[in-house]
Amino acid sequence: MKFEDFNLKQELNQAINKAGFTEPSPVQADSIPIILEGHDIIAQAQTGTGKTAAFGLPVLNKMKCDGSVEVLVICPTRELAMQVSDELFKFGKYLNIKTATVYGGTSYSRQIKHVEQASIIVATPGRLLDLLKNNQIKISPSWVILDEADEMLDMGFLEDIKTIFKYVPEE
């Protein structure tokens, strides 16, 4: 199997080729078709197997690219949030997709400005919830992705995640 077999947008194939990828990993081969069909998934795979591309490529392919926040990715740590944001930016750059990374310890105003320009927000639960509760951002993403959900649960973020879901569309 090759990435071309997924019939992704030409701009995504261009980014995949530039990254030097030719064949999807097992988690990508299993996940991408399911997400492209519009189904929810729970995927588990070892670190370094391409999970970000497994959810990122099909979601990027389905985005309208209309300038609104279409995707929210919630990560347990700032390091993972930055890594995921960088990956999604690389894959989406030929689609002119902008990402915003939201996490504690940095300027609120700068992050709010980036969110206003972004199609994808990658955030840690605490800072995201803070911005939502204080009405500093309003978002209606079409997709919500919990990256390393098991880790977030282990870290005690369950209540934060439940509260975040009150700020996004039910569907």
DSSP file (Angstrom, degrees, kcal/mol; ACC not computed):
  #  RESIDUE AA STRUCTURE BP1 BP2  ACC     N-H-->O    O-->H-N    N-H-->O    O-->H-N    TCO  KAPPA ALPHA  PHI   PSI    X-CA   Y-CA   Z-CA
    1    1 A M              0   0    0      0, 0.0     2,-0.3     0, 0.0    28,-0.1   0.000 360.0 360.0 360.0 142.8    0.0    0.0    0.0
    2    2 A K    >   -     0   0    0     21,-0.2     3,-1.3     1,-0.1     4,-0.3  -0.844 360.0-111.9-122.0 160.1    1.1    3.6   -0.8
    3    3 A F  G >  S+     0   0    0     19,-1.9     3,-1.8    -2,-0.3     5,-0.4   0.833 115.4  66.1 -61.0 -31.5   -0.1    6.9    0.5
    4    4 A E  G >  S+     0   0    0     18,-0.3     3,-1.8     1,-0.3    -1,-0.3   0.784  86.4  71.5 -60.4 -25.9   -1.4    7.6   -3.0
    5    5 A D  G <  S+     0   0    0     -3,-1.3    -1,-0.3     1,-0.3    -2,-0.2   0.695  87.0  64.3 -64.2 -18.7   -3.9    4.8   -2.5
    6    6 A F  G <  S-     0   0    0     -3,-1.8    -1,-0.3    -4,-0.3    -2,-0.2   0.588 100.9-133.9 -80.6 -10.0   -5.8    7.0    0.0
    7    7 A N    <   +     0   0    0     -3,-1.8    -3,-0.1    -4,-0.2    -2,-0.1   0.917  41.4 173.2  55.6  46.6   -6.8    9.5   -2.8
    8    8 A L        -     0   0    0     -5,-0.4    -1,-0.1     1,-0.2     5,-0.1  -0.332  43.0 -72.6 -77.6 164.9   -5.8   12.4   -0.6
    9    9 A K    >>  -     0   0    0      1,-0.1     4,-2.1    -2,-0.1     3,-0.7  -0.243  44.1-117.0 -55.8 146.6   -5.7   16.0   -1.8
   10   10 A Q  H 3> S+     0   0    0      1,-0.3     4,-2.1     2,-0.2    -1,-0.1   0.849 115.0  57.8 -56.4 -37.2   -2.8   16.7   -4.1
   11   11 A E  H 3> S+     0   0    0      1,-0.2     4,-1.8     2,-0.2    83,-0.3   0.851 106.7  48.6 -64.6 -34.7   -1.4   19.3   -1.6
   12   12 A L  H <> S+     0   0    0     -3,-0.7     4,-2.8     2,-0.2    -2,-0.2   0.913 109.5  51.2 -70.6 -42.8   -1.3   16.6    1.1
   13   13 A N  H  X S+     0   0    0     -4,-2.1     4,-2.7     1,-0.2    -2,-0.2   0.880 108.2  53.8 -60.4 -36.3    0.5   14.1   -1.2
   14   14 A Q  H  X S+     0   0    0     -4,-2.1     4,-2.3    -5,-0.2    -1,-0.2   0.926 110.9  45.2 -62.3 -45.0    3.0   16.9   -2.0
   15   15 A A  H  X S+     0   0    0     -4,-1.8     4,-1.9    76,-0.2    -2,-0.2   0.890 112.7  51.2 -66.7 -39.7    3.7   17.3    1.7
   16   16 A I  H  X>S+     0   0    0     -4,-2.8     5,-2.0     2,-0.2     4,-0.5   0.930 111.9  47.0 -62.5 -46.1    3.9   13.6    2.3
   17   17 A N  H ><5S+     0   0    0     -4,-2.7     3,-1.1     1,-0.2    -2,-0.2   0.907 110.2  52.3 -62.7 -41.9    6.4   13.2   -0.6
   18   18 A K  H 3<5S+     0   0    0     -4,-2.3    -1,-0.2     1,-0.3    -2,-0.2   0.857 106.4  54.2 -63.1 -34.3    8.4   16.2    0.7
   19   19 A A  H 3<5S-     0   0    0     -4,-1.9    -1,-0.3    -5,-0.1    -2,-0.2   0.607 117.5-117.7 -74.5 -11.0    8.6   14.5    4.2
   20   20 A G  T <<5 +     0   0    0     -3,-1.1     2,-0.4    -4,-0.5    -3,-0.2   0.632  64.6 143.4  86.6  14.4   10.0   11.4    2.4
   21   21 A F      < +     0   0    0     -5,-2.0    -1,-0.3     1,-0.2    -2,-0.1  -0.707  13.0 157.5 -89.9 138.6    7.1    9.0    3.3
   22   22 A T        +     0   0    0      1,-0.4   -19,-1.9    -2,-0.4   -18,-0.3   0.650  63.5  39.5-122.3 -44.6    6.0    6.4    0.7
   23   23 A E  S    S-     0   0    0    -21,-0.2    -1,-0.4   -20,-0.1   -21,-0.2  -0.919  80.6-121.1-114.9 135.6    4.2    3.7    2.6
   24   24 A P        -     0   0    0      0, 0.0    26,-0.1     0, 0.0    30,-0.0  -0.398  27.2-117.3 -70.0 148.3    1.9    4.1    5.6
   25   25 A S     >  -     0   0    0     24,-0.2     4,-3.0    25,-0.1     5,-0.2  -0.302  37.8 -96.2 -71.6 167.5    2.7    2.5    8.9
   26   26 A P  H  > S+     0   0    0      0, 0.0     4,-2.1     0, 0.0     5,-0.2   0.905 126.5  49.6 -56.3 -42.9    0.2   -0.1   10.2
   27   27 A V  H  > S+     0   0    0     22,-0.2     4,-2.2     1,-0.2     5,-0.2   0.873 114.1  46.7 -66.0 -34.1   -1.7    2.4   12.4
   28   28 A Q  H  > S+     0   0    0     21,-0.3     4,-2.4     2,-0.2    -1,-0.2   0.928 111.1  50.5 -69.9 -45.7   -1.9    4.8    9.4
   29   29 A A  H  < S+     0   0    0     -4,-3.0    -2,-0.2     1,-0.2    -1,-0.2   0.859 117.8  40.5 -61.5 -35.7   -3.1    2.1    7.0
   30   30 A D  H  X S+     0   0    0     -4,-2.1     4,-0.6    -5,-0.2    -1,-0.2   0.874 122.3  38.4 -79.4 -38.5   -5.8    1.0    9.5
   31   31 A S  H  X S+     0   0    0     -4,-2.2     4,-2.4    -5,-0.2     3,-0.3   0.895 102.1  64.8 -84.1 -43.6   -6.9    4.5   10.7
   32   32 A I  H  X S+     0   0    0     -4,-2.4     4,-2.6     1,-0.2     5,-0.2   0.890 102.9  46.8 -55.6 -48.9   -6.8    6.7    7.6
   33   33 A P  H  > S+     0   0    0      0, 0.0     4,-1.4     0, 0.0    -1,-0.2   0.891 112.6  51.0 -61.9 -36.9   -9.6    5.0    5.6
   34   34 A I  H  <>S+     0   0    0     -4,-0.6     5,-2.0    -3,-0.3     4,-0.2   0.920 113.3  44.1 -65.7 -43.9  -11.9    4.9    8.7
   35   35 A I  H ><5S+     0   0    0     -4,-2.4     3,-1.8     1,-0.2    -1,-0.2   0.897 109.2  56.6 -68.7 -39.7  -11.5    8.6    9.4
   36   36 A L  H 3<5S+     0   0    0     -4,-2.6    -1,-0.2    -5,-0.3    -2,-0.2   0.830 103.3  55.7 -59.8 -31.2  -11.9    9.4    5.7
   37   37 A E  T 3<5S-     0   0    0     -4,-1.4    -1,-0.3    -5,-0.2    -2,-0.2   0.537 123.8-108.0 -77.9  -6.1  -15.3    7.6    5.9
   38   38 A G  T < 5S+     0   0    0     -3,-1.8     2,-0.2     1,-0.3    -3,-0.2   0.626  71.6 139.0  92.5  14.9  -16.3   10.0    8.7
   39   39 A H      < -     0   0    0     -5,-2.0    -1,-0.3     1,-0.1     2,-0.2  -0.609  52.6-119.0 -93.1 152.4  -16.1    7.5   11.6
   40   40 A D        -     0   0    0     -2,-0.2     2,-0.3     2,-0.0    -1,-0.1  -0.561  36.3-170.6 -78.9 151.8  -14.7    8.0   15.1
   41   41 A I        -     0   0    0     -2,-0.2     2,-0.4     2,-0.0   -10,-0.0  -0.968  27.1-150.2-141.2 159.7  -11.8    5.9   16.1
   42   42 A I        -     0   0    0     -2,-0.3     2,-0.4     2,-0.0    -2,-0.0  -0.992  28.8-177.3-123.2 121.3   -9.7    4.9   19.1
   43   43 A A        -     0   0    0     -2,-0.4     2,-0.4     2,-0.0    -2,-0.0  -0.943  11.4-172.1-123.8 142.7   -6.2    4.0   18.0
   44   44 A Q        +     0   0    0     -2,-0.4     2,-0.3   104,-0.0    -2,-0.0  -0.997  19.5 144.9-135.0 130.2   -3.3    2.7   20.0
   45   45 A A        -     0   0    0     -2,-0.4     3,-0.1   -18,-0.0     4,-0.1  -0.979  48.7 -81.8-157.3 161.2    0.3    2.3   18.7
   46   46 A Q    >   -     0   0    0     -2,-0.3     3,-1.3     1,-0.1     5,-0.2  -0.191  58.6 -84.8 -62.7 156.5    3.8    2.6   19.9
   47   47 A T  T 3  S+     0   0    0      1,-0.2    -1,-0.1     2,-0.1     0, 0.0  -0.373 115.3  28.5 -58.5 138.5    5.6    5.9   20.0
   48   48 A G  T 3  S+     0   0    0     -3,-0.1    -1,-0.2    -2,-0.0    -2,-0.1   0.567  84.8 111.2  86.8   9.2    7.2    6.8   16.6
   49   49 A T  S <  S-     0   0    0     -3,-1.3   -21,-0.3    -4,-0.1   -22,-0.2   0.421  93.4 -99.2 -97.5   1.8    4.7    4.8   14.5
   50   50 A G     >  +     0   0    0     -4,-0.1     4,-1.8   -23,-0.1   -25,-0.1   0.828  65.1 153.0  91.5  33.1    3.1    7.9   12.9
   51   51 A K  H  > S+     0   0    0     -5,-0.2     4,-1.7     1,-0.2     5,-0.3   0.870  73.1  57.6 -64.3 -35.6   -0.1    8.4   15.0
   52   52 A T  H  > S+     0   0    0      1,-0.2     4,-3.2     2,-0.2     3,-0.3   0.937 110.5  42.9 -61.4 -44.8   -0.2   12.1   14.3
   53   53 A A  H  > S+     0   0    0      1,-0.2     4,-2.0     2,-0.2    -1,-0.2   0.838 106.3  64.7 -66.8 -31.5   -0.3   11.4   10.5
   54   54 A A  H  < S+     0   0    0     -4,-1.8    -1,-0.2     1,-0.2    -2,-0.2   0.873 120.6  20.4 -61.6 -38.0   -2.8    8.7   11.1
   55   55 A F  H  X S+     0   0    0     -4,-1.7     4,-1.4    -3,-0.3    -2,-0.2   0.770 124.4  56.7 -97.1 -31.2   -5.4   11.2   12.4
   56   56 A G  H  X S+     0   0    0     -4,-3.2     4,-3.0    -5,-0.3     5,-0.3   0.915 101.0  52.8 -69.9 -45.4   -3.9   14.3   10.8
   57   57 A L  H  X S+     0   0    0     -4,-2.0     4,-2.2    -5,-0.2    -1,-0.2   0.936 112.3  42.7 -61.6 -49.0   -3.8   13.4    7.2
   58   58 A P  H  > S+     0   0    0      0, 0.0     4,-1.4     0, 0.0    -1,-0.2   0.889 116.3  48.9 -66.7 -34.7   -7.5   12.3    6.8
   59   59 A V  H  X S+     0   0    0     -4,-1.4     4,-1.0     2,-0.2     3,-0.3   0.934 111.5  49.0 -68.2 -44.3   -8.7   15.3    8.9
   60   60 A L  H >< S+     0   0    0     -4,-3.0     3,-0.5     1,-0.2    -1,-0.2   0.889 109.4  54.3 -58.5 -38.5   -6.6   17.7    6.8
   61   61 A N  H 3< S+     0   0    0     -4,-2.2    -1,-0.2    -5,-0.3    -2,-0.2   0.838 110.8  45.0 -64.7 -33.1   -8.0   16.1    3.7
   62   62 A K  H 3< S+     0   0    0     -4,-1.4    -1,-0.2    -3,-0.3    -2,-0.2   0.567  87.9 113.6 -89.3  -9.6  -11.6   16.7    4.9
   63   63 A M    <<  -     0   0    0     -4,-1.0    -3,-0.0    -3,-0.5    56,-0.0  -0.302  61.1-145.4 -66.3 146.7  -11.1   20.3    6.0
   64   64 A K        -     0   0    0      4,-0.0    -1,-0.1     0, 0.0    -4,-0.0   0.711  24.2-143.4 -80.1 -23.0  -12.9   23.1    4.1
   65   65 A C        +     0   0    0      3,-0.1    -2,-0.0     1,-0.1    54,-0.0   0.923  50.8 143.2  57.8  46.6   -9.9   25.4    4.6
   66   66 A D  S    S-     0   0    0      2,-0.1    -1,-0.1    53,-0.1     3,-0.1   0.329  73.8-100.8 -99.7   6.5  -12.3   28.3    5.1
   67   67 A G  S    S+     0   0    0      1,-0.4     2,-0.1    31,-0.0    -2,-0.0   0.298  86.7 115.9  94.6 -10.8  -10.3   30.1    7.7
   68   68 A S  S    S-     0   0    0      1,-0.1     2,-0.9    51,-0.1    -1,-0.4  -0.438  82.1 -91.8 -85.3 165.6  -12.4   29.0   10.7
   69   69 A V        +     0   0    0      1,-0.2    71,-0.4    -2,-0.1    51,-0.2  -0.699  55.0 162.8 -75.6 110.8  -11.1   26.7   13.5
   70   70 A E        +     0   0    0     49,-2.5    73,-1.9    -2,-0.9    72,-1.8   0.668  55.5  44.0-103.5 -22.4  -12.0   23.3   12.1
   71   71 A V  E     -ab 120 143A   0     48,-1.8    50,-2.5    70,-0.2     2,-0.5  -0.983  54.4-170.9-133.7 135.5   -9.9   21.0   14.3
   72   72 A L  E     -ab 121 144A   0     71,-2.3    73,-3.0    -2,-0.4     2,-0.5  -0.993   6.5-172.5-123.4 123.0   -9.1   20.9   18.0
   73   73 A V  E     -ab 122 145A   0     48,-3.1    50,-3.0    -2,-0.5     2,-0.5  -0.974   7.8-159.5-114.8 123.6   -6.3   18.5   19.2
   74   74 A I  E     -ab 123 146A   0     71,-3.1    73,-2.3    -2,-0.5    50,-0.2  -0.906  12.4-178.1-107.5 128.5   -6.0   18.2   22.9
   75   75 A C        -     0   0    0     48,-2.8    73,-0.1    -2,-0.5     6,-0.1  -0.896  31.7-128.9-125.0 151.6   -2.7   16.9   24.3
   76   76 A P  S    S+     0   0    0      0, 0.0     2,-0.3     0, 0.0    48,-0.1   0.784  87.6  34.3 -73.1 -26.0   -1.5   16.2   27.8
   77   77 A T  S  > S-     0   0    0      1,-0.1     4,-2.3    46,-0.1     5,-0.1  -0.900  73.2-123.7-132.0 157.5    1.8   18.1   27.7
   78   78 A R  H  > S+     0   0    0     -2,-0.3     4,-2.6     2,-0.2     5,-0.2   0.878 112.0  56.3 -63.2 -38.8    3.2   21.3   26.1
   79   79 A E  H  > S+     0   0    0      1,-0.2     4,-2.1     2,-0.2    -1,-0.2   0.931 110.4  43.2 -61.6 -46.1    6.0   19.2   24.5
   80   80 A L  H  > S+     0   0    0      2,-0.2     4,-3.0     1,-0.2     5,-0.3   0.903 111.9  54.7 -66.6 -39.8    3.5   16.9   22.7
   81   81 A A  H  X S+     0   0    0     -4,-2.3     4,-2.5     1,-0.2    -2,-0.2   0.924 110.1  46.1 -59.4 -44.4    1.3   19.9   21.8
   82   82 A M  H  X S+     0   0    0     -4,-2.6     4,-2.3     2,-0.2    -1,-0.2   0.909 113.8  49.0 -65.0 -40.9    4.2   21.6   20.1
   83   83 A Q  H  X S+     0   0    0     -4,-2.1     4,-2.2    -5,-0.2    -2,-0.2   0.933 113.6  45.3 -63.7 -47.1    5.3   18.4   18.3
   84   84 A V  H  X S+     0   0    0     -4,-3.0     4,-2.7     1,-0.2     5,-0.2   0.914 112.4  52.0 -64.1 -43.5    1.8   17.7   17.1
   85   85 A S  H  X S+     0   0    0     -4,-2.5     4,-2.4    -5,-0.3    -1,-0.2   0.915 109.6  49.5 -59.8 -44.0    1.3   21.3   16.0
   86   86 A D  H  X S+     0   0    0     -4,-2.3     4,-2.4     2,-0.2    -1,-0.2   0.915 112.1  48.4 -61.1 -43.9    4.6   21.2   14.0
   87   87 A E  H  X S+     0   0    0     -4,-2.2     4,-2.4     2,-0.2     5,-0.2   0.934 112.9  46.4 -63.1 -47.1    3.6   17.9   12.3
   88   88 A L  H  X S+     0   0    0     -4,-2.7     4,-2.2     1,-0.2    -1,-0.2   0.876 111.5  52.4 -65.8 -36.3    0.1   19.2   11.3
   89   89 A F  H  X S+     0   0    0     -4,-2.4     4,-0.9    -5,-0.2    -1,-0.2   0.927 109.4  49.9 -62.5 -44.5    1.6   22.4   10.1
   90   90 A K  H >< S+     0   0    0     -4,-2.4     3,-0.6     1,-0.2     4,-0.3   0.925 114.7  43.2 -60.1 -45.6    4.1   20.5    7.9
   91   91 A F  H 3< S+     0   0    0     -4,-2.4     3,-0.3     1,-0.2   -76,-0.2   0.840 120.3  42.2 -69.9 -32.0    1.4   18.3    6.4
   92   92 A G  H ><>S+     0   0    0     -4,-2.2     5,-2.1    -5,-0.2     3,-1.4   0.410  82.7  99.9 -95.4   2.4   -1.0   21.3    5.9
   93   93 A K  G X<5S+     0   0    0     -4,-0.9     3,-1.1    -3,-0.6    -1,-0.2   0.838  81.9  51.2 -64.7 -32.6    1.4   23.9    4.6
   94   94 A Y  G 3 5S+     0   0    0     -3,-0.3    -1,-0.3    -4,-0.3    -2,-0.1   0.616 108.7  53.5 -78.5  -9.8    0.4   23.4    0.9
   95   95 A L  G < 5S-     0   0    0     -3,-1.4    -1,-0.2   -84,-0.1    -2,-0.2   0.345 115.9-118.8 -96.4   3.1   -3.2   23.8    1.9
   96   96 A N  T < 5 +     0   0    0     -3,-1.1     2,-0.4    -4,-0.2    -3,-0.2   0.861  55.3 165.5  58.1  39.1   -2.3   27.1    3.7
   97   97 A I      < -     0   0    0     -5,-2.1     2,-0.4    -8,-0.2    -1,-0.2  -0.723  22.9-154.9 -86.2 130.8   -3.5   25.7    7.0
   98   98 A K        -     0   0    0     -2,-0.4    21,-2.7    19,-0.2    22,-1.8  -0.876   5.8-158.0-106.2 140.4   -2.4   27.6   10.1
   99   99 A T  E     -c  120   0A   0     -2,-0.4     2,-0.4    19,-0.2    22,-0.2  -0.854   3.5-157.5-113.7 152.4   -2.0   26.0   13.4
  100  100 A A  E     -c  121   0A   0     20,-2.3    22,-3.0    -2,-0.3     2,-0.5  -0.997   7.5-150.9-126.8 134.2   -2.0   27.6   16.9
  101  101 A T  E     -c  122   0A   0     -2,-0.4     2,-0.5    20,-0.2    22,-0.2  -0.924  13.1-168.5-107.7 125.8   -0.4   25.9   19.9
  102  102 A V  E     +c  123   0A   0     20,-2.8    22,-2.2    -2,-0.5     2,-0.3  -0.958  23.9 133.9-121.7 118.0   -2.1   26.8   23.2
  103  103 A Y    >   -     0   0    0     -2,-0.5     3,-0.6    20,-0.2     8,-0.1  -0.979  51.7 -85.9-157.5 161.4   -0.4   25.9   26.5
  104  104 A G  T 3  S+     0   0    0     -2,-0.3     3,-0.1     1,-0.2   -26,-0.0  -0.178  96.9  47.9 -69.7 161.2    0.4   27.4   29.9
  105  105 A G  T 3  S+     0   0    0      1,-0.3     2,-0.3    22,-0.0    -1,-0.2   0.469  94.8  85.1  90.4   2.3    3.4   29.4   30.7
  106  106 A T  S <  S-     0   0    0     -3,-0.6    -1,-0.3     1,-0.1     2,-0.1  -0.818  90.4 -63.4-130.5 172.7    3.3   31.8   27.7
  107  107 A S     >  -     0   0    0     -2,-0.3     4,-1.7     1,-0.1     5,-0.1  -0.282  32.1-153.1 -61.1 128.0    1.5   35.0   26.8
  108  108 A Y  H  > S+     0   0    0      2,-0.2     4,-2.9     1,-0.2     5,-0.2   0.944  95.1  52.6 -62.1 -49.0   -2.3   34.8   26.6
  109  109 A S  H  > S+     0   0    0      1,-0.2     4,-2.2     2,-0.2    -1,-0.2   0.880 108.8  49.2 -61.6 -39.2   -2.6   37.7   24.1
  110  110 A R  H  > S+     0   0    0      2,-0.2     4,-2.1     1,-0.2    -1,-0.2   0.926 113.2  46.5 -65.2 -44.1   -0.1   36.1   21.7
  111  111 A Q  H  X S+     0   0    0     -4,-1.7     4,-2.5     2,-0.2    -2,-0.2   0.899 111.1  51.8 -66.2 -40.1   -1.9   32.7   21.8
  112  112 A I  H  X S+     0   0    0     -4,-2.9     4,-2.1     1,-0.2    -1,-0.2   0.917 109.1  51.2 -61.7 -42.8   -5.3   34.4   21.4
  113  113 A K  H  X S+     0   0    0     -4,-2.2     4,-0.7    -5,-0.2    -1,-0.2   0.907 111.0  47.9 -60.6 -42.5   -4.0   36.2   18.3
  114  114 A H  H >X S+     0   0    0     -4,-2.1     3,-0.8     1,-0.2     4,-0.6   0.890 109.0  53.7 -66.4 -39.0   -2.7   32.9   16.9
  115  115 A V  H >< S+     0   0    0     -4,-2.5     3,-1.1     1,-0.2    -1,-0.2   0.896 102.7  58.0 -61.6 -40.0   -6.1   31.2   17.6
  116  116 A E  H 3< S+     0   0    0     -4,-2.1    -1,-0.2     1,-0.3    -2,-0.2   0.736 113.6  39.1 -62.9 -22.0   -7.9   33.9   15.7
  117  117 A Q  H << S+     0   0    0     -3,-0.8    -1,-0.3    -4,-0.7    -2,-0.2   0.438 100.8 100.3-104.4  -2.2   -5.8   33.1   12.6
  118  118 A A    <<  -     0   0    0     -3,-1.1   -19,-0.2    -4,-0.6     3,-0.1  -0.524  47.5-170.1 -96.6 152.6   -5.8   29.3   12.9
  119  119 A S  S    S+     0   0    0    -21,-2.7   -49,-2.5     1,-0.3   -48,-1.8   0.591  87.8  41.5 -99.8 -23.3   -7.6   26.5   11.3
  120  120 A I  E     -ac  71  99A   0    -22,-1.8   -20,-2.3   -50,-0.2     2,-0.5  -0.993  67.4-164.3-128.8 130.3   -6.2   23.9   13.8
  121  121 A I  E     -ac  72 100A   0    -50,-2.5   -48,-3.1    -2,-0.4     2,-0.5  -0.967   1.3-169.9-112.6 128.5   -5.7   24.5   17.5
  122  122 A V  E     +ac  73 101A   0    -22,-3.0   -20,-2.8    -2,-0.5     2,-0.3  -0.982  26.2 164.7-115.0 121.2   -3.4   22.1   19.4
  123  123 A A  E     -ac  74 102A   0    -50,-3.0   -48,-2.8    -2,-0.5   -20,-0.2  -0.936  42.1-122.5-142.0 154.9   -3.8   22.7   23.1
  124  124 A T     >  -     0   0    0    -22,-2.2     4,-2.0    -2,-0.3     5,-0.2  -0.714  39.9-116.4 -88.3 151.6   -3.2   21.4   26.6
  125  125 A P  H  > S+     0   0    0      0, 0.0     4,-2.7     0, 0.0     5,-0.3   0.894 106.2  53.1 -59.6 -44.6   -6.4   21.0   28.7
  126  126 A G  H  > S+     0   0    0      1,-0.2     4,-2.1     2,-0.2     5,-0.1   0.939 113.8  38.4 -60.6 -52.8   -5.6   23.6   31.4
  127  127 A R  H  > S+     0   0    0      2,-0.2     4,-2.4     1,-0.2    -1,-0.2   0.903 116.7  52.4 -67.3 -40.5   -4.8   26.6   29.2
  128  128 A L  H  X S+     0   0    0     -4,-2.0     4,-2.4   -26,-0.2    -2,-0.2   0.944 110.9  46.8 -60.0 -47.4   -7.5   25.8   26.7
  129  129 A L  H  X S+     0   0    0     -4,-2.7     4,-3.1    -5,-0.2     5,-0.2   0.890 110.0  54.2 -62.6 -39.6  -10.2   25.5   29.4
  130  130 A D  H  X S+     0   0    0     -4,-2.1     4,-1.8    -5,-0.3    -1,-0.2   0.929 110.7  45.5 -58.9 -47.2   -8.9   28.8   30.9
  131  131 A L  H  <>S+     0   0    0     -4,-2.4     5,-2.5     2,-0.2     6,-1.1   0.887 116.0  46.4 -65.5 -39.4   -9.3   30.6   27.6
  132  132 A L  H ><5S+     0   0    0     -4,-2.4     3,-1.6    -5,-0.2    -2,-0.2   0.936 111.7  49.6 -68.8 -46.8  -12.8   29.1   27.0
  133  133 A K  H 3<5S+     0   0    0     -4,-3.1    -1,-0.2     1,-0.3    -2,-0.2   0.848 112.1  48.6 -62.1 -34.9  -14.1   29.8   30.5
  134  134 A N  T 3<5S-     0   0    0     -4,-1.8    -1,-0.3    -5,-0.2    -2,-0.2   0.270 111.5-120.8 -90.5  12.2  -13.0   33.4   30.3
  135  135 A N  T < 5S+     0   0    0     -3,-1.6    -3,-0.2     2,-0.2    -2,-0.1   0.794  73.5 131.9  54.3  32.4  -14.6   33.9   26.9
  136  136 A Q  S   <S+     0   0    0     -5,-2.5     2,-0.3    -6,-0.2    -4,-0.2   0.717  74.6  21.4 -85.0 -22.0  -11.2   34.8   25.4
  137  137 A I        -     0   0    0     -6,-1.1     2,-0.4    -9,-0.1    -1,-0.2  -0.985  63.8-161.9-139.0 152.1  -11.8   32.4   22.5
  138  138 A K        +     0   0    0     -2,-0.3     2,-0.3    -3,-0.1    30,-0.1  -0.998  18.5 176.3-131.1 129.9  -14.8   30.8   20.9
  139  139 A I        -     0   0    0     -2,-0.4   -69,-0.1    28,-0.4    -2,-0.0  -0.971  25.0-174.3-136.3 149.7  -14.4   27.8   18.7
  140  140 A S        -     0   0    0    -71,-0.4    28,-0.1    -2,-0.3   -72,-0.0  -0.533  24.9-174.9-136.9  67.6  -16.8   25.4   16.9
  141  141 A P        -     0   0    0      0, 0.0   -71,-0.2     0, 0.0   -70,-0.2  -0.286  27.1-147.1 -68.1 150.4  -14.4   22.7   15.5
  142  142 A S  S    S+     0   0    0    -72,-1.8     2,-0.4     1,-0.2   -71,-0.2   0.732  88.2  38.5 -81.5 -25.8  -15.7   19.9   13.3
  143  143 A W  E     -b   71   0A   0    -73,-1.9   -71,-2.3     2,-0.0     2,-0.4  -0.987  61.7-170.5-130.2 136.4  -13.2   17.5   14.7
  144  144 A V  E     -b   72   0A   0     -2,-0.4     2,-0.5   -73,-0.2   -71,-0.2  -0.996  11.2-169.5-123.8 125.8  -11.9   17.0   18.3
  145  145 A I  E     -b   73   0A   0    -73,-3.0   -71,-3.1    -2,-0.4     2,-0.9  -0.962  13.6-155.7-119.3 127.5   -8.9   14.7   18.8
  146  146 A L  E >   -b   74   0A   0     -2,-0.5     3,-0.8   -73,-0.2     2,-0.5  -0.870  17.1-159.9-100.9 100.6   -7.7   13.5   22.1
  147  147 A D  T 3  S+     0   0    0    -73,-2.3     5,-0.1    -2,-0.9   -67,-0.0  -0.705  76.9   0.6 -85.9 127.9   -4.1   12.7   21.6
  148  148 A E  T 3> S+     0   0    0     -2,-0.5     4,-2.0   -73,-0.1     3,-0.4   0.941  79.0 172.0  57.7  50.7   -2.7   10.4   24.3
  149  149 A A  H <> S+     0   0    0     -3,-0.8     4,-2.4     1,-0.2     5,-0.2   0.864  73.1  57.3 -57.4 -39.1   -6.1   10.3   26.0
  150  150 A D  H  > S+     0   0    0      1,-0.2     4,-2.3     2,-0.2    -1,-0.2   0.899 106.6  49.1 -61.0 -39.7   -4.9    7.5   28.3
  151  151 A E  H  > S+     0   0    0     -3,-0.4     4,-1.8     2,-0.2    -1,-0.2   0.898 109.2  52.3 -66.1 -40.9   -2.1    9.8   29.5
  152  152 A M  H  <>S+     0   0    0     -4,-2.0     5,-2.6     2,-0.2     6,-0.2   0.899 110.4  48.3 -63.0 -39.5   -4.5   12.7   30.1
  153  153 A L  H ><5S+     0   0    0     -4,-2.4     3,-1.5     1,-0.2     5,-0.3   0.922 110.4  51.2 -65.3 -43.6   -6.7   10.4   32.2
  154  154 A D  H 3<5S+     0   0    0     -4,-2.3    -1,-0.2     1,-0.3    -2,-0.2   0.823 108.2  53.4 -61.0 -30.9   -3.7    9.2   34.2
  155  155 A M  T 3<5S-     0   0    0     -4,-1.8    -1,-0.3    -5,-0.1    -2,-0.2   0.439 121.8-106.9 -86.8   0.4   -2.7   12.9   34.8
  156  156 A G  T < 5S+     0   0    0     -3,-1.5     3,-0.3    -4,-0.2     4,-0.3   0.742  78.1 131.7  86.6  24.4   -6.2   13.7   36.1
  157  157 A F     >< +     0   0    0     -5,-2.6     4,-2.7     1,-0.2     5,-0.2   0.326  34.3 106.0 -91.1   8.3   -7.6   15.7   33.2
  158  158 A L  H  > S+     0   0    0     -5,-0.3     4,-2.5    -6,-0.2    -1,-0.2   0.920  82.0  45.0 -56.9 -48.6  -11.0   13.9   33.0
  159  159 A E  H  > S+     0   0    0     -3,-0.3     4,-2.3     1,-0.2    -1,-0.2   0.899 113.1  51.5 -64.7 -39.5  -13.0   16.7   34.5
  160  160 A D  H  > S+     0   0    0     -4,-0.3     4,-2.7     2,-0.2    -1,-0.2   0.920 110.5  48.8 -61.0 -43.3  -11.2   19.3   32.3
  161  161 A I  H  X S+     0   0    0     -4,-2.7     4,-2.1     2,-0.2    -2,-0.2   0.929 110.6  50.4 -63.2 -45.2  -11.9   17.3   29.2
  162  162 A K  H  X S+     0   0    0     -4,-2.5     4,-0.5    -5,-0.2    -1,-0.2   0.908 112.6  47.1 -58.7 -42.0  -15.6   16.9   30.1
  163  163 A T  H >< S+     0   0    0     -4,-2.3     3,-1.2     1,-0.2     4,-0.4   0.901 108.0  55.0 -68.3 -40.6  -15.8   20.7   30.7
  164  164 A I  H >< S+     0   0    0     -4,-2.7     3,-2.0     1,-0.3     4,-0.4   0.896 101.0  60.3 -57.7 -40.1  -14.0   21.5   27.4
  165  165 A F  H >< S+     0   0    0     -4,-2.1     3,-0.6     1,-0.3    -1,-0.3   0.717  93.7  64.5 -64.3 -18.9  -16.7   19.3   25.6
  166  166 A K  T << S+     0   0    0     -3,-1.2    -1,-0.3    -4,-0.5    -2,-0.2   0.686 101.1  52.3 -73.1 -17.3  -19.4   21.7   26.9
  167  167 A Y  T <  S+     0   0    0     -3,-2.0   -28,-0.4    -4,-0.4    -1,-0.2   0.444 102.6  66.7 -98.1  -2.5  -17.7   24.5   24.7
  168  168 A V  S <  S-     0   0    0     -3,-0.6   -28,-0.1    -4,-0.4   -26,-0.1  -0.839  98.1 -82.2-118.1 156.9  -17.7   22.6   21.4
  169  169 A P        -     0   0    0      0, 0.0    -1,-0.1     0, 0.0    -2,-0.1  -0.197  35.2-126.7 -56.8 146.7  -20.6   21.4   19.2
  170  170 A E              0   0    0      1,-0.3    -3,-0.0    -4,-0.1    -2,-0.0   0.856 360.0 360.0 -64.9 -36.3  -22.2   18.2   20.3
  171  171 A E              0   0    0    -28,-0.0    -1,-0.3     0, 0.0   -29,-0.0   0.465 360.0 360.0 -80.2 360.0  -21.8   16.6   16.9
